[in-house]
Amino acid sequence: MTEKVNHPAHYGGQNAMEVINIIEHYDLNFNLGNVIKYVLRAGKKNEGTYKEDLEKAVWYLKREILLKESKEYRCCDEG
């Protein structure tokens, strides 16, 4: 039986480095953590969702870029 809470198969299972460990190791924020999550599990949680998972990863990456750009703009514009 697959463990659905502690070690779900679509996140690598018990014998692989799990997504949460990678996210925590690199101290990633919410957006970047979701990029990693969706890329690493692409198509594994539900068959046929490979493209959708990658599109979600792109969405979070674009959101992170926009957030970073808006913070840099506010930082430099205050001077």
C-alpha positions as CSV (number, residue, x, y, z in Angstrom):
1,M,0.0,0.0,0.0
2,T,1.3,3.5,-0.9
3,E,1.7,5.9,2.0
4,K,-0.4,8.9,1.0
5,V,0.6,11.4,3.7
6,N,4.3,10.9,4.8
7,H,5.8,9.5,1.6
8,P,3.5,9.8,-1.4
9,A,4.7,7.9,-4.5
10,H,4.4,11.0,-6.7
11,Y,6.9,12.8,-4.5
12,G,9.6,10.2,-4.7
13,G,8.4,7.7,-2.1
14,Q,10.4,6.3,0.7
15,N,13.6,5.4,-1.2
16,A,14.2,8.6,-3.1
17,M,15.1,12.1,-2.1
18,E,11.7,13.7,-1.6
19,V,10.7,17.1,-2.9
20,I,10.2,18.5,0.6
21,N,13.8,17.6,1.5
22,I,15.1,19.5,-1.6
23,I,12.9,22.5,-0.9
24,E,14.0,22.7,2.7
25,H,17.7,22.0,1.9
26,Y,17.8,25.0,-0.5
27,D,15.6,27.1,1.8
28,L,13.2,27.9,-1.1
29,N,10.3,30.2,-0.8
30,F,6.7,29.2,-1.6
31,N,6.9,30.0,-5.3
32,L,10.2,28.4,-6.0
33,G,9.3,25.4,-3.9
34,N,6.2,24.9,-6.0
35,V,8.3,25.1,-9.2
36,I,10.5,22.3,-7.9
37,K,7.4,20.3,-6.8
38,Y,5.6,20.5,-10.1
39,V,8.7,19.8,-12.2
40,L,9.7,16.7,-10.1
41,R,6.2,15.2,-10.0
42,A,5.2,16.1,-13.5
43,G,2.8,13.4,-14.8
44,K,3.4,11.2,-11.7
45,K,0.5,12.1,-9.5
46,N,-2.1,11.6,-12.2
47,E,-1.5,10.1,-15.6
48,G,-1.9,12.7,-18.4
49,T,-1.0,15.7,-16.3
50,Y,2.6,16.1,-17.4
51,K,2.0,19.3,-19.5
52,E,-0.4,20.7,-16.9
53,D,2.2,20.2,-14.1
54,L,4.9,21.9,-16.1
55,E,2.5,24.8,-16.9
56,K,1.9,25.2,-13.2
57,A,5.7,25.3,-12.6
58,V,6.0,28.0,-15.2
59,W,3.2,30.0,-13.6
60,Y,4.9,29.9,-10.2
61,L,8.3,30.8,-11.8
62,K,6.7,33.8,-13.6
63,R,5.1,34.9,-10.4
64,E,8.4,34.8,-8.6
65,I,10.1,36.8,-11.3
66,L,7.4,39.5,-11.2
67,L,7.6,39.6,-7.4
68,K,11.4,40.0,-7.5
69,E,11.2,42.7,-10.2
70,S,8.6,44.7,-8.2
71,K,10.7,44.5,-5.1
72,E,13.9,45.6,-6.9
73,Y,12.0,48.5,-8.5
74,R,10.6,49.7,-5.2
75,C,14.1,49.3,-3.6
76,C,15.9,51.3,-6.2
77,D,13.1,53.9,-6.7
78,E,13.1,55.1,-3.1
79,G,16.6,56.6,-3.3
